[in-house]
């Protein structure tokens, strides 16, 4: 079975709705056909950079 992960050519900054932290959306995980796609995000803080998966994020630019 092939893993369905799509890396984004145009990565973008967004806000994680549960933490309010700025994240960089870098891809989409569509590997589980029974749930909706998940957003693959990079989160950088004082502990370094790590990958987190979110169901949704908020647009960082409200006018966009």
FIPAFI-476272 format. One record per atom (N, C-alpha, C, O, CB): x, y, z; residue in one letter. Coordinates in pm, whole numbers, padded with zeros to 5 digits, always signed. Glycine has a CB too. Example, Ala and Ser with C-alpha at 12.3 -4.5 7.8 and 13.67 -1.06 7.14 Angstrom:
<rs>
+01319-00569+00780A;+01230-00450+00780A;+01320-00330+00780A;+01424-00332+00846A;+01131-00447+00905A;+01285-00225+00708S;+01367-00106+00714S;+01290+00003+00787S;+01341+00114+00804S;+01408-00060+00572S;
</rs>
This chain:
<rs>
+00084-00117+00000X;+00000+00000+00000X;+00089+00125+00000X;+00182+00136+00080X;-00096-00001+00122X;+00060+00216-00088X;+00139+00338-00103X;+00088+00446-00007X;-00032+00466+00007X;+00133+00389-00248X;+00181+00515+00058X;+00144+00624+00148X;+00113+00748+00065X;+00193+00787-00020X;+00256+00653+00251X;+00000+00808+00090X;-00043+00926+00017X;-00008+01052+00095X;-00089+01104+00172X;-00194+00920-00011X;+00113+01101+00075X;+00156+01225+00137X;+00200+01320+00026X;+00280+01283-00059X;+00272+01201+00240X;+00147+01440+00029X;+00178+01539-00074X;+00256+01653-00010X;+00208+01716+00084X;+00048+01591-00144X;+00376+01679-00060X;+00449+01796-00011X;+00407+01917-00092X;+00388+01907-00214X;+00605+01774-00019X;+00392+02030-00027X;+00346+02151-00094X;+00462+02225-00158X;+00566+02243-00096X;+00274+02242+00005X;+00445+02267-00281X;+00545+02348-00348X;+00549+02486-00284X;+00657+02542-00262X;+00514+02360-00499X;+00432+02540-00254X;+00422+02671-00188X;+00380+02650-00043X;+00261+02642-00013X;+00321+02763-00262X;+00478+02642+00045X;+00450+02629+00188X;+00398+02762+00239X;+00430+02867+00183X;+00576+02583+00267X;+00319+02758+00346X;+00265+02884+00398X;+00256+02882+00550X;+00248+02776+00613X;+00127+02911+00338X;+00258+03001+00607X;+00246+03016+00751X;+00099+03021+00789X;+00016+03077+00717X;+00319+03144+00800X;+00067+02960+00902X;-00070+02957+00952X;-00064+02958+01104X;+00044+02958+01163X;-00148+02832+00899X;-00181+02959+01168X;-00190+02958+01313X;-00261+02832+01357X;-00371+02801+01310X;-00263+03085+01365X;-00198+02758+01448X;-00261+02639+01503X;-00376+02684+01594X;-00353+02760+01688X;-00158+02550+01583X;-00499+02638+01568X;-00613+02690+01642X;-00613+02652+01790X;-00668+02726+01872X;-00739+02640+01579X;-00554+02540+01826X;-00557+02498+01966X;-00450+02564+02052X;-00468+02578+02173X;-00542+02349+01974X;-00337+02604+01990X;-00228+02664+02068X;-00205+02811+02036X;-00148+02883+02118X;-00101+02588+02043X;-00248+02857+01919X;-00224+02994+01877X;-00083+03016+01825X;-00045+03129+01795X;-00250+03087+01991X;-00005+02909+01814X;+00133+02920+01766X;+00136+02929+01613X;+00050+02874+01544X;+00217+02800+01813X;+00236+03000+01562X;+00257+03005+01418X;+00322+02875+01374X;+00419+02830+01434X;+00343+03127+01379X;+00268+02816+01269X;+00321+02693+01211X;+00344+02713+01062X;+00284+02802+01002X;+00226+02573+01237X;+00428+02630+01002X;+00449+02633+00858X;+00389+02505+00801X;+00433+02395+00833X;+00601+02646+00822X;+00287+02520+00716X;+00222+02405+00654X;+00309+02360+00537X;+00335+02438+00445X;+00076+02440+00606X;+00355+02234+00542X;+00449+02184+00442X;+00395+02068+00360X;+00456+02029+00260X;+00576+02142+00508X;+00282+02011+00401X;+00230+01898+00326X;+00093+01855+00373X;+00038+01909+00469X;+00325+01782+00335X;+00039+01756+00302X;-00093+01701+00332X;-00080+01549+00340X;-00024+01486+00251X;-00198+01743+00225X;-00134+01491+00447X;-00132+01346+00466X;-00270+01291+00436X;-00366+01319+00508X;-00088+01309+00611X;-00280+01213+00329X;-00408+01153+00290X;-00397+01001+00296X;-00463+00931+00219X;-00448+01199+00147X;-00316+00949+00389X;-00288+00806+00394X;-00403+00723+00449X;-00410+00603+00420X;-00167+00782+00476X;-00492+00782+00528X;-00604+00707+00583X;-00732+00743+00506X;-00782+00855+00518X;-00622+00736+00735X;-00784+00649+00428X;-00902+00680+00346X;-01029+00698+00427X;-01130+00744+00374X;-00923+00570+00246X;-01027+00664+00557X;-01147+00672+00640X;-01160+00804+00715X;-01263+00831+00777X;-01148+00559+00738X;-01056+00887+00710X;-01062+01019+00775X;-01021+01124+00674X;-00956+01094+00574X;-00972+01024+00902X;-01059+01248+00703X;-01023+01355+00609X;-00874+01383+00616X;-00809+01349+00715X;-01103+01484+00640X;-00819+01445+00513X;-00674+01471+00509X;-00626+01554+00628X;-00700+01637+00681X;-00637+01543+00379X;-00503+01529+00668X;-00439+01602+00778X;-00331+01693+00722X;-00270+01662+00620X;-00380+01504+00883X;-00308+01806+00788X;-00206+01901+00747X;-00076+01869+00821X;-00075+01855+00944X;-00251+02047+00774X;+00033+01859+00748X;+00164+01835+00807X;+00230+01970+00826X;+00250+02045+00730X;+00252+01740+00717X;+00264+02002+00951X;+00316+02135+00984X;+00448+02125+01058X;+00472+02032+01134X;+00215+02213+01067X;+00534+02224+01034X;+00657+02239+01112X;+00633+02344+01218X;+00582+02452+01189X;+00777+02277+01021X;+00670+02311+01342X;+00654+02403+01454X;+00793+02427+01511X;+00865+02333+01545X;+00556+02345+01562X;+00831+02554+01523X;+00960+02590+01580X;+00938+02667+01709X;+00863+02765+01711X;+01045+02673+01480X;+01003+02623+01816X;+00999+02695+01943X;+01133+02680+02012X;+01232+02642+01948X;+00883+02643+02033X;+01140+02709+02141X;+01268+02705+02211X;+01328+02564+02218X;+01448+02550+02241X;+01252+02760+02350X;+01246+02461+02198X;+01294+02323+02199X;+01344+02276+02063X;+01396+02165+02051X;+01185+02231+02247X;+01330+02359+01960X;+01372+02322+01825X;+01254+02314+01730X;+01147+02367+01758X;+01447+02189+01827X;+01275+02246+01619X;+01170+02231+01517X;+01121+02087+01517X;+01200+01993+01522X;+01223+02272+01376X;+00991+02071+01511X;+00932+01937+01509X;+00813+01936+01414X;+00763+02041+01374X;+00889+01893+01651X;+00769+01818+01379X;+00653+01800+01292X;+00530+01776+01379X;+00535+01697+01473X;+00675+01682+01192X;+00422+01844+01346X;+00293+01819+01411X;+00187+01805+01302X;+00199+01861+01194X;+00256+01935+01511X;+00085+01729+01334X;-00024+01702+01239X;-00150+01771+01292X;-00185+01756+01409X;-00047+01548+01219X;-00219+01845+01203X;-00341+01916+01242X;-00454+01883+01145X;-00432+01856+01027X;-00316+02068+01245X;-00576+01886+01198X;-00695+01870+01114X;-00722+01998+01036X;-00769+01995+00922X;-00818+01832+01199X;-00693+02111+01101X;-00718+02241+01037X;-00626+02344+01101X;-00575+02323+01211X;-00867+02283+01051X;-00606+02454+01031X;-00529+02567+01083X;-00603+02695+01044X;-00689+02694+00956X;-00382+02567+01028X;-00567+02805+01109X;-00625+02934+01075X;-00531+03009+00983X;-00409+02996+00994X;-00655+03018+01201X;-00589+03087+00894X;-00509+03169+00803X;-00435+03275+00884X;-00496+03343+00967X;-00598+03235+00694X;-00307+03289+00861X;-00229+03388+00935X;-00262+03530+00888X;-00253+03624+00966X;-00079+03362+00918X;-00299+03544+00762X;-00334+03676+00707X;-00486+03685+00697X;-00545+03625+00606X;-00267+03698+00566X;-00551+03757+00786X;-00697+03764+00783X;-00755+03820+00654X;-00868+03789+00618X;-00745+03846+00897X;-00678+03903+00584X;-00730+03964+00460X;-00721+03870+00342X;-00781+03898+00238X;-00654+04091+00428X;-00649+03759+00354X;-00631+03666+00241X;-00747+03571+00228X;-00748+03487+00138X;-00502+03587+00256X;
</rs>
